Amino acid sequence: MSLTLHCGDCLKVLPTLESESVDMVLTSPPYDDLRKYNGYTFNFEGIASDLERVLKPGGVIVWIVADATVKGSESGSSFRQALHFMSLGLNLHDTMIWNKGGFSDVGSLQTRYAPVFEYMFVFSKGKPKSFNPIKDRPNKWAGTKNHGNIRLPDGTMRAKSNARVLPDFGHRFNVWDISPHRQRGADKHPAPFPIKLAHDHILSWSNPGDTILDPMMGSGTTGQAAKDLERNFIGIEISEEYFKLSRQRLGVA
């Protein structure tokens, strides 16, 4: 297992990585009114192009992002980014939701429901080579036989012939309820995502020994999850302050 950290602009570092050398990208980029990040700007189109290049066939990109509300309208930039990734030839394999369960914009309650989620777009280069589903969703009918019905081509219904006893837990759905609580080592970063979020995505879309990339690694949450799950990690961070934070957290000299 290797941990490789780069302090620099990912637009300059990414071209130094070999094409089709990364199994998975997991990142949460700055967006909208956060596009100026610790004094730096965010060139989405340039980054997206290089991420597609370094991704292996069957690899995935998990892009965690939300929209700002400006003058009463959500920006919609998350969807434009998704469409841009698709224009590069990637599949939009899944549109997942991170339900944070809370919100900070109290003023929004005057005109709409509280914004409590972010998008987690899962892009793939062809069919994902890895999927290790997390099975922690309690089955309401656990212990009973799943008879169910099958709709035939003519529209009629027929009972399933291979009824099975439902297990206690089934596949998790694509809405994940995870608290955005801060973890030790990330408290100096303005917008870290929880270690469990990174852990569960890496577990789902990669295997031990794979290489995980975070081109905007911030406080190193993706790297910590990759290390814990015995994946190789490449992290890039433009801010020297946050780079030092990540290096200390991951134990990289």
Disulfide bonds with the S-S distance in Angstrom:
none
